[in-house]
Amino acid sequence: MPAEARFQHPVVMAQVMVNFAAGHGVDAATCLLGTGITEAQLHEADALIAREQEMRLVENLMLALPKVPALGFELGLQYNVATFGIWGFVMRISRNLREALQSALRYLPLSTAYCQLSLFSDEREFSLSAEPVAIPQHLRQFLLERDMATAVNLLHELGLRGLRVQRLEFQGKAPEHAGRIQELCGIAPQYGCARNALVLRREDAETPLPMFDARLVRLLEDQCRIQLERRQIAGVTGQVRSQLLGPLGLLASLEDVAQQLAMAPRSLRRRLEEEGISFRDLVEAERKQVALQLLEGTEMKIDEIALQLGYGDTASFTRAFRRWLGRAPGEYRKAQGW
C-alpha cells in the first residue's frame, strides 16, 4: 500500500468527539465548524469522513476547551472495542492480547489512531509503543495522549478488566496535567522515558482470551481487508494537506510537496485546480487554523508562531492575520482571555 494512501474513517469516530464535547458544554455546531461534516451525517451509520475532516474537528475541540486538563487523554477513554466495528471485533475474538494487537496493527487505518504503533517484547514484558512524529506539531501531544488512552481502555476491556497496564511511559517532561492522567486511568504516568509506551507483563499478553474463534478471525480479517480498500481515497488536496501538516511543514513550497508526492509541479498545480483549490489558498487555510490553535492554546510568543507558520518575519504574519480576522494576533489573543 503506498505511503501516501489516505483512508476515510467512519463518522462514529466524529460522533464520539461531538458527544464528549457536549458533556463539556460545547455544541455540535462549534465542533463541526469548517469540517464539512453535517449534524445529519453524524447519524448515518455508513457515512465516512476524510482524515483531514477529523483533524479539523480535533482542532475545534481543542480551541473550544483549552482549559480542560488532559483533554486528549480524557477523550481517548471514550473509545471502546464496539466503537471500531469489525476492527474491534477482530481483537475481541483473537487468541490472546498479543495476537489481538498484531491484527490491530495490520489494519490500523480502520481505527482512529494517528500515532505510528509498534509492538515489543522480551522475557518479562510486552509493550505497545506510540510514535507521534507524523502528527502536526500543534496536535501532537493531544493526539498522542488520546491514542494512548484509547489503547489503555481497549486493553482493559479485552482483558475483562482483570488485566492491568504495568507502566504508562512518555518521552519528554511531565506536563502540568500529569496528575489528571493518573486520576483518569489509575496509572501514574512516567516521563523522560526512551519512548511512549504501554507496558504489560508478557504472561498477560499471552493469556487466552475467552471469545477466541480461529475461523471467525479469518473471516473478519478478510472483511478488514475489504474495508481498507473501500476507505482508501486519493484526493490530491488531502495528500498535500497531509504533507503540510506532517513531515514537510508549512514552510514547504509547491515544488517540495510535488517531489514528495512523486509528481511534476505543473501536474500538482493542475490537479489541485481540478479539485477547486490552489496551493497558495491551501497553505493559507492551514496557516490560519494553526495560528488560531497556537494563539488560543499555547503561550508561544507571536514571533515564534510566525516562524512556526513559515513567515519570514512577524510583520508578514501580522498582516496576514489582519487579513483573516481584521485584528492583530496580539489583540486576538487578548480577546480570548490570555
C-alpha positions as YAML, in Angstrom:
chain: A
units: angstrom
residues:
- id: 1
  name: MET
  ca: [0.00, 0.00, 0.00]
- id: 2
  name: PRO
  ca: [1.59, 3.31, -0.97]
- id: 3
  name: ALA
  ca: [2.81, 5.51, 1.85]
- id: 4
  name: GLU
  ca: [0.74, 8.45, 0.67]
- id: 5
  name: ALA
  ca: [-2.51, 6.48, 0.72]
- id: 6
  name: ARG
  ca: [-5.23, 8.13, 2.72]
- id: 7
  name: PHE
  ca: [-8.16, 6.50, 4.43]
- id: 8
  name: GLN
  ca: [-11.62, 7.58, 5.43]
- id: 9
  name: HIS
  ca: [-12.91, 6.94, 8.92]
- id: 10
  name: PRO
  ca: [-16.46, 6.00, 10.00]
- id: 11
  name: VAL
  ca: [-18.38, 9.06, 11.14]
- id: 12
  name: VAL
  ca: [-18.89, 7.34, 14.50]
- id: 13
  name: MET
  ca: [-15.36, 8.49, 15.36]
- id: 14
  name: ALA
  ca: [-16.56, 12.08, 14.99]
- id: 15
  name: GLN
  ca: [-19.77, 11.29, 16.87]
- id: 16
  name: VAL
  ca: [-17.73, 10.20, 19.90]
- id: 17
  name: MET
  ca: [-15.92, 13.56, 19.90]
- id: 18
  name: VAL
  ca: [-19.12, 15.56, 19.48]
- id: 19
  name: ASN
  ca: [-20.80, 13.67, 22.34]
- id: 20
  name: PHE
  ca: [-17.72, 14.17, 24.50]
- id: 21
  name: ALA
  ca: [-17.71, 17.89, 23.76]
- id: 22
  name: ALA
  ca: [-21.41, 18.12, 24.63]
- id: 23
  name: GLY
  ca: [-20.57, 16.76, 28.05]
- id: 24
  name: HIS
  ca: [-18.30, 19.77, 28.48]
- id: 25
  name: GLY
  ca: [-20.94, 22.23, 27.29]
- id: 26
  name: VAL
  ca: [-19.78, 22.61, 23.67]
- id: 27
  name: ASP
  ca: [-22.44, 22.29, 20.99]
- id: 28
  name: ALA
  ca: [-22.18, 20.25, 17.79]
- id: 29
  name: ALA
  ca: [-22.08, 23.30, 15.52]
- id: 30
  name: THR
  ca: [-18.90, 24.53, 17.23]
- id: 31
  name: CYS
  ca: [-17.27, 21.13, 16.88]
- id: 32
  name: LEU
  ca: [-18.16, 20.77, 13.20]
- id: 33
  name: LEU
  ca: [-17.22, 24.30, 12.12]
- id: 34
  name: GLY
  ca: [-15.14, 24.14, 8.94]
- id: 35
  name: THR
  ca: [-15.06, 20.33, 8.87]
- id: 36
  name: GLY
  ca: [-17.60, 19.85, 6.10]
- id: 37
  name: ILE
  ca: [-19.40, 17.33, 8.34]
- id: 38
  name: THR
  ca: [-23.10, 17.96, 8.91]
- id: 39
  name: GLU
  ca: [-25.04, 17.06, 12.05]
- id: 40
  name: ALA
  ca: [-27.22, 14.82, 9.89]
- id: 41
  name: GLN
  ca: [-24.15, 12.83, 8.80]
- id: 42
  name: LEU
  ca: [-23.34, 12.05, 12.42]
- id: 43
  name: HIS
  ca: [-26.40, 9.80, 12.49]
- id: 44
  name: GLU
  ca: [-25.71, 7.97, 9.22]
- id: 45
  name: ALA
  ca: [-24.36, 4.56, 10.17]
- id: 46
  name: ASP
  ca: [-22.39, 4.07, 6.92]
- id: 47
  name: ALA
  ca: [-21.11, 7.62, 6.46]
- id: 48
  name: LEU
  ca: [-17.36, 8.07, 6.07]
- id: 49
  name: ILE
  ca: [-15.25, 11.18, 6.66]
- id: 50
  name: ALA
  ca: [-11.75, 12.09, 5.49]
- id: 51
  name: ARG
  ca: [-8.83, 12.18, 7.88]
- id: 52
  name: GLU
  ca: [-8.41, 15.93, 7.45]
- id: 53
  name: GLN
  ca: [-12.06, 16.45, 8.42]
- id: 54
  name: GLU
  ca: [-11.48, 14.52, 11.62]
- id: 55
  name: MET
  ca: [-8.31, 16.51, 12.27]
- id: 56
  name: ARG
  ca: [-10.18, 19.78, 11.87]
- id: 57
  name: LEU
  ca: [-12.76, 18.54, 14.38]
- id: 58
  name: VAL
  ca: [-9.93, 17.80, 16.82]
- id: 59
  name: GLU
  ca: [-8.63, 21.34, 16.36]
- id: 60
  name: ASN
  ca: [-12.09, 22.75, 17.04]
- id: 61
  name: LEU
  ca: [-12.39, 20.69, 20.19]
- id: 62
  name: MET
  ca: [-9.02, 21.93, 21.45]
- id: 63
  name: LEU
  ca: [-9.96, 25.53, 20.68]
- id: 64
  name: ALA
  ca: [-13.27, 25.17, 22.49]
- id: 65
  name: LEU
  ca: [-11.83, 23.55, 25.63]
- id: 66
  name: PRO
  ca: [-8.31, 24.94, 26.12]
- id: 67
  name: LYS
  ca: [-8.52, 24.91, 29.93]
- id: 68
  name: VAL
  ca: [-9.56, 21.27, 30.40]
- id: 69
  name: PRO
  ca: [-6.53, 19.34, 31.72]
- id: 70
  name: ALA
  ca: [-5.54, 16.13, 29.89]
- id: 71
  name: LEU
  ca: [-8.30, 16.75, 27.35]
- id: 72
  name: GLY
  ca: [-6.86, 14.33, 24.80]
- id: 73
  name: PHE
  ca: [-6.44, 11.55, 27.36]
- id: 74
  name: GLU
  ca: [-9.97, 12.00, 28.67]
- id: 75
  name: LEU
  ca: [-11.31, 11.85, 25.11]
- id: 76
  name: GLY
  ca: [-9.36, 8.67, 24.37]
- id: 77
  name: LEU
  ca: [-11.09, 6.89, 27.24]
- id: 78
  name: GLN
  ca: [-14.43, 7.37, 25.46]
- id: 79
  name: TYR
  ca: [-13.49, 4.85, 22.73]
- id: 80
  name: ASN
  ca: [-14.16, 1.16, 23.29]
- id: 81
  name: VAL
  ca: [-13.97, -2.06, 21.29]
- id: 82
  name: ALA
  ca: [-17.51, -1.63, 19.93]
- id: 83
  name: THR
  ca: [-16.69, 1.86, 18.62]
- id: 84
  name: PHE
  ca: [-14.41, 0.38, 15.95]
- id: 85
  name: GLY
  ca: [-16.78, -2.18, 14.44]
- id: 86
  name: ILE
  ca: [-15.05, -5.06, 12.63]
- id: 87
  name: TRP
  ca: [-11.58, -3.84, 13.62]
- id: 88
  name: GLY
  ca: [-12.52, -4.01, 17.30]
- id: 89
  name: PHE
  ca: [-14.32, -7.33, 16.95]
- id: 90
  name: VAL
  ca: [-11.27, -8.99, 15.38]
- id: 91
  name: MET
  ca: [-9.32, -8.05, 18.50]
- id: 92
  name: ARG
  ca: [-12.07, -9.36, 20.80]
- id: 93
  name: ILE
  ca: [-12.10, -12.84, 19.21]
- id: 94
  name: SER
  ca: [-8.30, -13.20, 18.87]
- id: 95
  name: ARG
  ca: [-6.34, -15.93, 20.66]
- id: 96
  name: ASN
  ca: [-4.68, -13.55, 23.12]
- id: 97
  name: LEU
  ca: [-3.74, -9.89, 23.52]
- id: 98
  name: ARG
  ca: [-0.54, -10.33, 21.55]
- id: 99
  name: GLU
  ca: [-2.42, -11.64, 18.51]
- id: 100
  name: ALA
  ca: [-5.19, -9.09, 19.04]
- id: 101
  name: LEU
  ca: [-2.69, -6.23, 18.81]
- id: 102
  name: GLN
  ca: [-0.90, -7.80, 15.86]
- id: 103
  name: SER
  ca: [-4.21, -7.90, 13.97]
- id: 104
  name: ALA
  ca: [-4.99, -4.35, 15.08]
- id: 105
  name: LEU
  ca: [-1.73, -3.06, 13.64]
- id: 106
  name: ARG
  ca: [-2.27, -4.84, 10.32]
- id: 107
  name: TYR
  ca: [-5.50, -2.93, 9.82]
- id: 108
  name: LEU
  ca: [-4.64, 0.19, 11.81]
- id: 109
  name: PRO
  ca: [-6.23, 2.66, 9.32]
- id: 110
  name: LEU
  ca: [-9.61, 1.22, 10.37]
- id: 111
  name: SER
  ca: [-9.04, 2.72, 13.81]
- id: 112
  name: THR
  ca: [-8.76, 6.37, 14.76]
- id: 113
  name: ALA
  ca: [-5.06, 6.17, 15.70]
- id: 114
  name: TYR
  ca: [-2.76, 8.90, 14.43]
- id: 115
  name: CYS
  ca: [0.45, 7.65, 16.03]
- id: 116
  name: GLN
  ca: [2.69, 5.04, 14.43]
- id: 117
  name: LEU
  ca: [2.26, 1.98, 16.67]
- id: 118
  name: SER
  ca: [4.74, -0.86, 17.21]
- id: 119
  name: LEU
  ca: [4.96, -3.96, 19.40]
- id: 120
  name: PHE
  ca: [7.97, -5.03, 21.51]
- id: 121
  name: SER
  ca: [8.54, -7.93, 23.87]
- id: 122
  name: ASP
  ca: [11.25, -9.58, 25.95]
- id: 123
  name: GLU
  ca: [11.28, -12.37, 28.53]
- id: 124
  name: ARG
  ca: [9.27, -10.37, 31.06]
- id: 125
  name: GLU
  ca: [7.35, -7.62, 29.30]
- id: 126
  name: PHE
  ca: [5.21, -6.87, 26.28]
- id: 127
  name: SER
  ca: [4.70, -3.29, 25.16]
- id: 128
  name: LEU
  ca: [2.87, -1.16, 22.62]
- id: 129
  name: SER
  ca: [4.79, 1.97, 21.61]
- id: 130
  name: ALA
  ca: [3.34, 5.09, 20.00]
- id: 131
  name: GLU
  ca: [5.38, 7.45, 17.80]
- id: 132
  name: PRO
  ca: [3.64, 10.78, 17.03]
- id: 133
  name: VAL
  ca: [6.27, 12.19, 14.66]
- id: 134
  name: ALA
  ca: [3.89, 12.31, 11.66]
- id: 135
  name: ILE
  ca: [1.29, 14.33, 13.58]
- id: 136
  name: PRO
  ca: [1.28, 18.13, 13.15]
- id: 137
  name: GLN
  ca: [3.20, 19.75, 16.00]
- id: 138
  name: HIS
  ca: [0.25, 21.68, 17.43]
- id: 139
  name: LEU
  ca: [-1.83, 18.49, 17.72]
- id: 140
  name: ARG
  ca: [0.94, 16.09, 18.70]
- id: 141
  name: GLN
  ca: [0.57, 15.92, 22.49]
- id: 142
  name: PHE
  ca: [-3.23, 15.87, 22.34]
- id: 143
  name: LEU
  ca: [-3.39, 13.02, 19.82]
- id: 144
  name: LEU
  ca: [-0.57, 11.07, 21.48]
- id: 145
  name: GLU
  ca: [-2.45, 11.16, 24.77]
- id: 146
  name: ARG
  ca: [-5.73, 10.31, 23.02]
- id: 147
  name: ASP
  ca: [-4.19, 7.27, 21.29]
- id: 148
  name: MET
  ca: [-2.52, 6.09, 24.49]
- id: 149
  name: ALA
  ca: [-5.75, 6.42, 26.48]
- id: 150
  name: THR
  ca: [-7.70, 4.56, 23.80]
- id: 151
  name: ALA
  ca: [-5.15, 1.74, 23.96]
- id: 152
  name: VAL
  ca: [-5.43, 1.60, 27.76]
- id: 153
  name: ASN
  ca: [-9.22, 1.33, 27.50]
- id: 154
  name: LEU
  ca: [-9.13, -1.33, 24.79]
- id: 155
  name: LEU
  ca: [-6.62, -3.46, 26.68]
- id: 156
  name: HIS
  ca: [-8.64, -3.29, 29.88]
- id: 157
  name: GLU
  ca: [-11.81, -4.21, 28.01]
- id: 158
  name: LEU
  ca: [-10.21, -7.09, 26.13]
- id: 159
  name: GLY
  ca: [-8.70, -8.40, 29.35]
- id: 160
  name: LEU
  ca: [-12.14, -8.25, 31.02]
- id: 161
  name: ARG
  ca: [-10.80, -5.70, 33.49]
- id: 162
  name: GLY
  ca: [-8.62, -8.37, 35.05]
- id: 163
  name: LEU
  ca: [-5.56, -7.06, 33.24]
- id: 164
  name: ARG
  ca: [-3.55, -4.10, 34.44]
- id: 165
  name: VAL
  ca: [-1.14, -1.99, 32.42]
- id: 166
  name: GLN
  ca: [2.14, -2.08, 34.35]
- id: 167
  name: ARG
  ca: [3.55, 1.21, 33.13]
- id: 168
  name: LEU
  ca: [2.47, 4.19, 31.08]
- id: 169
  name: GLU
  ca: [5.61, 5.79, 29.62]
- id: 170
  name: PHE
  ca: [6.04, 9.14, 27.91]
- id: 171
  name: GLN
  ca: [9.01, 10.90, 26.38]
- id: 172
  name: GLY
  ca: [9.68, 14.49, 27.37]
- id: 173
  name: LYS
  ca: [8.92, 16.42, 30.54]
- id: 174
  name: ALA
  ca: [5.86, 15.86, 32.68]
- id: 175
  name: PRO
  ca: [3.01, 18.26, 31.77]
- id: 176
  name: GLU
  ca: [1.02, 20.09, 34.41]
- id: 177
  name: HIS
  ca: [-1.85, 17.69, 33.86]
- id: 178
  name: ALA
  ca: [0.15, 14.51, 34.62]
- id: 179
  name: GLY
  ca: [-1.78, 14.10, 37.86]
- id: 180
  name: ARG
  ca: [-5.05, 14.27, 35.98]
- id: 181
  name: ILE
  ca: [-3.95, 11.39, 33.73]
- id: 182
  name: GLN
  ca: [-3.40, 9.27, 36.84]
- id: 183
  name: GLU
  ca: [-6.86, 10.24, 38.13]
- id: 184
  name: LEU
  ca: [-8.44, 9.21, 34.85]
- id: 185
  name: CYS
  ca: [-6.84, 5.79, 34.40]
- id: 186
  name: GLY
  ca: [-5.38, 4.85, 37.79]
- id: 187
  name: ILE
  ca: [-1.85, 4.61, 36.40]
- id: 188
  name: ALA
  ca: [0.88, 7.07, 37.35]
- id: 189
  name: PRO
  ca: [2.49, 8.09, 34.03]
- id: 190
  name: GLN
  ca: [6.28, 8.10, 33.86]
- id: 191
  name: TYR
  ca: [8.12, 10.82, 31.93]
- id: 192
  name: GLY
  ca: [11.59, 11.25, 30.46]
- id: 193
  name: CYS
  ca: [11.37, 7.73, 29.06]
- id: 194
  name: ALA
  ca: [13.01, 6.40, 25.91]
- id: 195
  name: ARG
  ca: [9.65, 6.00, 24.18]
- id: 196
  name: ASN
  ca: [5.92, 6.48, 24.54]
- id: 197
  name: ALA
  ca: [4.56, 3.08, 25.50]
- id: 198
  name: LEU
  ca: [2.07, 0.94, 27.39]
- id: 199
  name: VAL
  ca: [3.87, -1.90, 29.15]
- id: 200
  name: LEU
  ca: [2.24, -5.21, 30.15]
- id: 201
  name: ARG
  ca: [3.53, -8.38, 31.70]
- id: 202
  name: ARG
  ca: [4.36, -10.84, 28.94]
- id: 203
  name: GLU
  ca: [2.25, -13.53, 30.57]
- id: 204
  name: ASP
  ca: [-0.79, -11.21, 30.45]
- id: 205
  name: ALA
  ca: [-0.26, -10.62, 26.75]
- id: 206
  name: GLU
  ca: [-0.24, -14.38, 26.13]
- id: 207
  name: THR
  ca: [-3.21, -15.30, 28.35]
- id: 208
  name: PRO
  ca: [-6.02, -16.80, 26.21]
- id: 209
  name: LEU
  ca: [-8.99, -14.55, 25.53]
- id: 210
  name: PRO
  ca: [-12.42, -16.09, 26.26]
- id: 211
  name: MET
  ca: [-14.03, -15.39, 22.85]
- id: 212
  name: PHE
  ca: [-11.27, -16.83, 20.63]
- id: 213
  name: ASP
  ca: [-12.63, -18.23, 17.36]
- id: 214
  name: ALA
  ca: [-9.97, -19.03, 14.73]
- id: 215
  name: ARG
  ca: [-12.45, -19.44, 11.88]
- id: 216
  name: LEU
  ca: [-14.22, -16.18, 12.67]
- id: 217
  name: VAL
  ca: [-10.89, -14.36, 12.93]
- id: 218
  name: ARG
  ca: [-10.05, -15.40, 9.36]
- id: 219
  name: LEU
  ca: [-13.45, -14.32, 8.06]
- id: 220
  name: LEU
  ca: [-13.34, -10.94, 9.77]
- id: 221
  name: GLU
  ca: [-9.77, -10.25, 8.69]
- id: 222
  name: ASP
  ca: [-10.99, -10.71, 5.11]
- id: 223
  name: GLN
  ca: [-13.65, -8.10, 5.85]
- id: 224
  name: CYS
  ca: [-10.99, -5.78, 7.27]
- id: 225
  name: ARG
  ca: [-9.03, -6.02, 4.02]
- id: 226
  name: ILE
  ca: [-12.17, -5.16, 2.06]
- id: 227
  name: GLN
  ca: [-12.84, -2.21, 4.35]
- id: 228
  name: LEU
  ca: [-9.31, -0.89, 3.80]
- id: 229
  name: GLU
  ca: [-9.83, -0.93, 0.04]
- id: 230
  name: ARG
  ca: [-13.18, 0.80, 0.38]
- id: 231
  name: ARG
  ca: [-11.89, 3.57, 2.63]
- id: 232
  name: GLN
  ca: [-8.74, 4.38, 0.71]
- id: 233
  name: ILE
  ca: [-9.07, 7.66, -1.15]
- id: 234
  name: ALA
  ca: [-6.67, 9.57, -3.34]
- id: 235
  name: GLY
  ca: [-7.71, 13.22, -3.35]
- id: 236
  name: VAL
  ca: [-4.67, 15.36, -4.07]
- id: 237
  name: THR
  ca: [-5.89, 18.15, -1.75]
- id: 238
  name: GLY
  ca: [-5.84, 15.77, 1.18]
- id: 239
  name: GLN
  ca: [-2.40, 14.45, 0.26]
- id: 240
  name: VAL
  ca: [-1.00, 17.98, 0.07]
- id: 241
  name: ARG
  ca: [-2.62, 18.91, 3.38]
- id: 242
  name: SER
  ca: [-1.12, 15.81, 5.00]
- id: 243
  name: GLN
  ca: [2.34, 16.84, 3.82]
- id: 244
  name: LEU
  ca: [1.92, 20.43, 5.03]
- id: 245
  name: LEU
  ca: [0.69, 19.34, 8.45]
- id: 246
  name: GLY
  ca: [3.11, 16.46, 8.70]
- id: 247
  name: PRO
  ca: [6.65, 15.78, 7.50]
- id: 248
  name: LEU
  ca: [7.23, 18.83, 5.27]
- id: 249
  name: GLY
  ca: [5.57, 21.54, 7.36]
- id: 250
  name: LEU
  ca: [4.04, 24.84, 6.36]
- id: 251
  name: LEU
  ca: [7.37, 26.12, 5.04]
- id: 252
  name: ALA
  ca: [7.14, 23.71, 2.12]
- id: 253
  name: SER
  ca: [6.84, 25.03, -1.42]
- id: 254
  name: LEU
  ca: [4.69, 23.55, -4.14]
- id: 255
  name: GLU
  ca: [7.88, 22.07, -5.61]
- id: 256
  name: ASP
  ca: [8.73, 20.42, -2.26]
- id: 257
  name: VAL
  ca: [5.30, 18.83, -2.00]
- id: 258
  name: ALA
  ca: [5.31, 17.74, -5.64]
- id: 259
  name: GLN
  ca: [8.64, 15.99, -5.14]
- id: 260
  name: GLN
  ca: [7.33, 14.20, -2.04]
- id: 261
  name: LEU
  ca: [4.26, 13.03, -3.96]
- id: 262
  name: ALA
  ca: [6.37, 11.98, -6.98]
- id: 263
  name: MET
  ca: [4.58, 14.47, -9.25]
- id: 264
  name: ALA
  ca: [5.70, 17.29, -11.52]
- id: 265
  name: PRO
  ca: [4.92, 20.73, -10.00]
- id: 266
  name: ARG
  ca: [2.80, 21.61, -13.03]
- id: 267
  name: SER
  ca: [0.79, 18.40, -12.65]
- id: 268
  name: LEU
  ca: [0.25, 19.05, -8.94]
- id: 269
  name: ARG
  ca: [-0.95, 22.60, -9.63]
- id: 270
  name: ARG
  ca: [-3.38, 21.32, -12.28]
- id: 271
  name: ARG
  ca: [-4.72, 18.53, -10.04]
- id: 272
  name: LEU
  ca: [-5.40, 20.99, -7.23]
- id: 273
  name: GLU
  ca: [-7.21, 23.30, -9.63]
- id: 274
  name: GLU
  ca: [-9.37, 20.39, -10.73]
- id: 275
  name: GLU
  ca: [-10.35, 19.93, -7.07]
- id: 276
  name: GLY
  ca: [-11.22, 23.62, -6.79]
- id: 277
  name: ILE
  ca: [-8.32, 25.00, -4.77]
- id: 278
  name: SER
  ca: [-4.86, 26.49, -5.32]
- id: 279
  name: PHE
  ca: [-1.71, 25.57, -3.43]
- id: 280
  name: ARG
  ca: [-1.49, 29.11, -2.05]
- id: 281
  name: ASP
  ca: [-5.05, 29.04, -0.73]
- id: 282
  name: LEU
  ca: [-4.49, 25.64, 0.83]
- id: 283
  name: VAL
  ca: [-1.37, 26.82, 2.67]
- id: 284
  name: GLU
  ca: [-3.19, 29.98, 3.75]
- id: 285
  name: ALA
  ca: [-6.10, 28.00, 5.18]
- id: 286
  name: GLU
  ca: [-3.81, 25.72, 7.17]
- id: 287
  name: ARG
  ca: [-1.73, 28.63, 8.46]
- id: 288
  name: LYS
  ca: [-4.87, 30.34, 9.70]
- id: 289
  name: GLN
  ca: [-6.13, 27.24, 11.50]
- id: 290
  name: VAL
  ca: [-2.77, 26.51, 13.14]
- id: 291
  name: ALA
  ca: [-2.35, 30.19, 14.09]
- id: 292
  name: LEU
  ca: [-5.69, 30.16, 15.93]
- id: 293
  name: GLN
  ca: [-4.72, 26.96, 17.72]
- id: 294
  name: LEU
  ca: [-1.36, 28.31, 18.85]
- id: 295
  name: LEU
  ca: [-2.74, 31.69, 19.91]
- id: 296
  name: GLU
  ca: [-5.56, 30.18, 21.94]
- id: 297
  name: GLY
  ca: [-3.96, 27.02, 23.24]
- id: 298
  name: THR
  ca: [-0.33, 27.92, 23.91]
- id: 299
  name: GLU
  ca: [1.80, 30.69, 25.36]
- id: 300
  name: MET
  ca: [4.12, 30.84, 22.35]
- id: 301
  name: LYS
  ca: [5.31, 34.33, 21.52]
- id: 302
  name: ILE
  ca: [3.96, 35.97, 18.38]
- id: 303
  name: ASP
  ca: [7.35, 35.91, 16.65]
- id: 304
  name: GLU
  ca: [7.73, 32.20, 17.44]
- id: 305
  name: ILE
  ca: [4.30, 31.49, 15.96]
- id: 306
  name: ALA
  ca: [5.25, 33.43, 12.84]
- id: 307
  name: LEU
  ca: [8.31, 31.20, 12.36]
- id: 308
  name: GLN
  ca: [6.29, 28.06, 13.07]
- id: 309
  name: LEU
  ca: [3.86, 29.03, 10.33]
- id: 310
  name: GLY
  ca: [6.59, 29.69, 7.79]
- id: 311
  name: TYR
  ca: [6.55, 33.50, 7.73]
- id: 312
  name: GLY
  ca: [9.86, 35.31, 7.25]
- id: 313
  name: ASP
  ca: [9.09, 37.86, 9.95]
- id: 314
  name: THR
  ca: [6.44, 38.83, 12.49]
- id: 315
  name: ALA
  ca: [5.20, 41.73, 10.35]
- id: 316
  name: SER
  ca: [4.26, 39.39, 7.50]
- id: 317
  name: PHE
  ca: [2.35, 37.16, 9.87]
- id: 318
  name: THR
  ca: [0.57, 40.15, 11.42]
- id: 319
  name: ARG
  ca: [-0.52, 41.43, 8.00]
- id: 320
  name: ALA
  ca: [-1.88, 38.01, 7.07]
- id: 321
  name: PHE
  ca: [-3.70, 37.68, 10.39]
- id: 322
  name: ARG
  ca: [-5.31, 41.11, 9.95]
- id: 323
  name: ARG
  ca: [-6.48, 39.98, 6.54]
- id: 324
  name: TRP
  ca: [-8.08, 36.88, 8.05]
- id: 325
  name: LEU
  ca: [-9.73, 38.32, 11.14]
- id: 326
  name: GLY
  ca: [-9.41, 42.10, 10.95]
- id: 327
  name: ARG
  ca: [-7.16, 42.41, 14.01]
- id: 328
  name: ALA
  ca: [-3.57, 41.76, 15.07]
- id: 329
  name: PRO
  ca: [-2.58, 38.40, 16.61]
- id: 330
  name: GLY
  ca: [-1.88, 40.00, 19.98]
- id: 331
  name: GLU
  ca: [-5.30, 41.68, 20.02]
- id: 332
  name: TYR
  ca: [-6.97, 38.39, 19.15]
- id: 333
  name: ARG
  ca: [-5.14, 36.51, 21.94]
- id: 334
  name: LYS
  ca: [-6.04, 39.21, 24.48]
- id: 335
  name: ALA
  ca: [-9.70, 38.95, 23.49]
- id: 336
  name: GLN
  ca: [-9.58, 35.22, 24.26]
- id: 337
  name: GLY
  ca: [-8.62, 35.96, 27.86]
- id: 338
  name: TRP
  ca: [-4.88, 35.31, 27.69]
...
